[in-house]
Amino acid sequence: MIRINHHYLKLQSSYLFSDIAKRVAAYQEANPGKDIIRLGIGDVTLPLPPACIEAFHRAVDEMADSKTFRGYGPEQGYGFLREKIAQTDFRARNADIDPDEIFISDGAKCDTGNIQEIFSHSNRVAIPDPVYPVYLDTNVMAGRTGAYRNGRYENIIYMDSSRENSFVPDLPKTPVDLIYMCFPNNPTGAVITREKLAQWVDYAVKTKSVILYDAAYCAFVRDDTLPLSIYEIEGARNVAIEFRSFSKTAGFTGVRCAYAVVPKTCAAYDKNGDKQYLHPLWNRRHTTKFNGVSYPVQRAAEAVYTEAGSRQTKELADYYLENARIILQAMNELGYECTGGQNSPYIWIDGKTDSWGFFDLLLDKAGVVVTPGSGFGVCGEGYIRISAFNSRENVETAMKRVKEALASA
């Protein structure tokens, strides 16, 4: 008799964004003529940068000619893209990363979910709360957790992020092995200082743990004092794996291209306590289960690093940051305490009521979709997340509606 992976049964019955979709669908059915503005899910709305489109077209044309056609590419990614990433994203910021330590993929979501496969099931996992659900759910699927009780899974060390610690979790008091971090943070929009990040690196070195560092939103950082990569911190090469994405940097959410950095000096330990380097393990996993990102997509991603592409992607991020400023200003004027909206496309708002109640109020009264903070963890209760990923017109209209709705609530 064939059996299922019973750990899947521990997952909560519905995914956060599925719940949102159901409520929005019910609202649309009850209000067929009403326009809805979506500031919930973090999907981009502006088209790809012209430099990327041009490179995309050229690469597609190459695929139409037998002399330039490409079949299977290297699973780890083409050298032309890996070299540009290493030079521009890391070495230019004094982060010592080599091209062959970079693995091109189809999304940071996939990488942050798949990376846990190379680690032991017995590892003690530390996850922030609030948290991007993928970090937690993939460890549930893998069997690293116990049952779900009172909003949390047993056997997970939750790192509370709150207003008191500026939504940057404190070092764990319980020993941990695998640590998930994300800055600029999704969902809270919080950022981490160089000094605070150095404390985490020092902790990982001392405890022989590994940090999984999600830097998917680093393109929105405008404060020069903030680190863009964990590898800007001395010692991080030995204890950290970093994830980046072109989804928000260049609008690739529908195109799919990202990368993970696994330094050759980053190590864990086998059951005998002997050091094992993670680079060959991830390389084996990557080449066994992944066939690579398509050639045209990688050429489009390479164009991000041209002079025109760099300028155009910055303009994209600046556009969304201005949206974030408008949202942040409006909510502050209404008297709400907020985090994010600066150096981040997300605004994390203390809703002064339960999260789903505030979600329903804004949907019913303003026709605006946000994300309830409780969907990101126990510490998210009472908050909502508003995304800046929409058109300027929609953001301005949405905030006008929100002001009217809250004034009459």
Summary of the structure (lengths in Angstrom):
residues: 409
radius of gyration: 21.5
end to end distance: 56.6
largest distance: 66.5
contacts: 1370
relative contact order: 0.17
helix: 47%
strand: 15%
